[in-house]
Amino acid sequence: MDTIHGWLDQLLVWIESLGYFGIIIGLVVEVIPSEIVLSYGGYLVSKGDILFWVAVLCGTVGALLQQWILYAIGRFGGRPFVYKFGKYLHIKQKHIELSERWFEKYGPIIVFTGRFVPVMRQVVSLPAGMSKMSLTKFSILTVIASLPWSILFVWLGWKLGDQWENIDEKAAPYVQPAILIAIALLIVYFLYHYIRKRSKSA
């Protein structure tokens, strides 16, 4: 555990040394969870090293760049490539198959709502690429979902200051409702299309 903590500390020092670019790169690579990178960015805001809204912007840009990479892998590499090399991206085959089923069932809205659901956040971009979803639509939905996520964790890190490492505990009251709302939106979307389909066939 000491080794892991030491490694994590070194990464965070590296992010701090790069400032805004550190937040972007940290989210693109996501060696450590985006929540930690963003909340650490909030901590840097509390120190006066960086500005709040620029940190939020960098967090959103970093998230978009990461999803573009995953989208491109899905679009140009296809399922065989993803199955073969997904493990190097910490993405399991069962997660890919689950995201494909969700994407087939709910369509583009899963690109938005999936950002608020653990695991689905990353892998949902793969079936979006495989299905050749419009890059413009994909990007807009990703930005709309990533922006509040960035605001939340940068703000929490800012308010926590030196206690930013308690982010998991402090974020839970906000993240859990977000997940429930995302799932509720999926249900409403599915019911809307189901009722619409039934009315057309009647």
Sequence and secondary structure as in RCSB ss.txt:
>XXXX:A:sequence
MDTIHGWLDQLLVWIESLGYFGIIIGLVVEVIPSEIVLSYGGYLVSKGDILFWVAVLCGTVGALLQQWILYAIGR
FGGRPFVYKFGKYLHIKQKHIELSERWFEKYGPIIVFTGRFVPVMRQVVSLPAGMSKMSLTKFSILTVIASLPWS
ILFVWLGWKLGDQWENIDEKAAPYVQPAILIAIALLIVYFLYHYIRKRSKSA
>XXXX:A:secstr
 HHHHHHHHHHHHHHHHHTHHHHHHHHHH SS HHHHHHHHHHHHHHTSS HHHHHHHHHHHHHHHHHHHHHIII
IIHHHHHHHHGGGGT  HHHHHHHHHHHHHHTTHHHHHGGGSTTHHHHTHHHHHHTT  HHHHHHHHHHHHHHHH
HHHHHHHHHHGGGGGGHHHHHHHHHHHHHHHHHHHHHHHHHHHHHHHHHHH 
